[in-house]
Amino acid sequence: MTEFARRELADLRAELDALDRHTVEALARRQRIVEAIARLKGDPARVRDPERVEAVLANVLQAAGVSGLSAAIAEPVWRLLVERCADHEAAWLQARADIPGDSCCGCQKDSADAGS
């Protein structure tokens, strides 16, 4: 590999690293939205909605086509993403269902803090 090619490769990898950081930020935002939706649904049994999954995939595939992203990449990535988000949503709801009724967020107040 030539020196020019090595520099170009390093530059492209740095660009991918930056894009990965932005993708992680976008996925974290998506997770927060999933959690907000979970609060509205309130029931782990209501998490999965096959019609919504197909609508999401249709939207993604349309956007992928416009953006030049291969459907062979977009579809399996989003199917996995939606499935993992549904798993997270169900777990998130279940964790809150396990919180004692006298606790708003899962913390256990000390008896010493009771007067605060």
Secondary structure, DSSP 8 states (H G I E B T S, - for coil): --HHHHHHHHHHHHHHHHHHHHHHHHHHHHHHHHHHHHHHH--GGG---HHHHHHHHHHHHHHHHHHT--HHHHHHHHHHHHHHHHHHHHHHHHHHHTS-TT-SSS----TTTTT-
